[in-house]
Amino acid sequence: MSSISYGELIRGNRNFRLWWGGQIVSQLGDWFSAITIQALLYSYTQSATALLWFMVATMLPNFLLGPVAGVIVDRLPRKAVMIGADLLRAGVAFGLLAFRGPETTWVAYACVAGISSLTAFFEPARISTLPKITSDEELVTANALSSVTWSILLTSGAVLGGLVGRYLGPAAAFALNGVSFLASAWLLRGLQVPPTERGPEKDRGFGELLAGYRYVGQHPEIL
């Protein structure tokens, strides 16, 4: 299968530009918030256990909700899921402005868990949208560019997040995270996503999920 260059993809596919722009701003905002939260938790508590609970709040919701979220996303318009999740994540992110001292560490954990829970719905919708807005020759390049973008933001976002938290203050970092979700929703509203073809109702949904679990259970090498 032939593929095109990054430049050709970005110049020639408006839908991908909007999709990619949403990825950039929302993931960059996440790092502004994550670095600042961890720094404040340790500063307020002087305990590494506080950082452990931050990791639990970040990862556990996705582990618990991921399989169910995939089923739900498959039944709903994916553009609506992404925009809805972004708007809700923005509200939760602004809630971090109430994290102001040792007595409000619960606010940080609740907001982090809330954002992670909504991301469990956003990401399957975002990933499954990509094949719908790219051609066969664009898809490999689009996947590669998305992965490269994530890797770049993992490093540069952490650096920028640290600088923003240090020089502009925690409130600025939290506000920028909230704004990043609003910006992502604004970009995604212009996305044109073809409708997803649905199979028979009996072949979709939680029955399909259970069939997947049964398949894994019957194949030890996959388990």
Salt bridges, closest charged atoms under 4 A:
ASP74 OD1 - ARG78 NH2 2.87
ASP74 OD1 - ARG198 NH1 3.48
ASP86 OD1 - ARG89 NH2 2.61
GLU123 OE1 - ARG126 NH2 2.95
GLU201 OE2 - ARG75 NH1 3.15
GLU201 OE1 - ARG204 NH2 2.67
ASP203 OD1 - LYS202 NZ 3.37
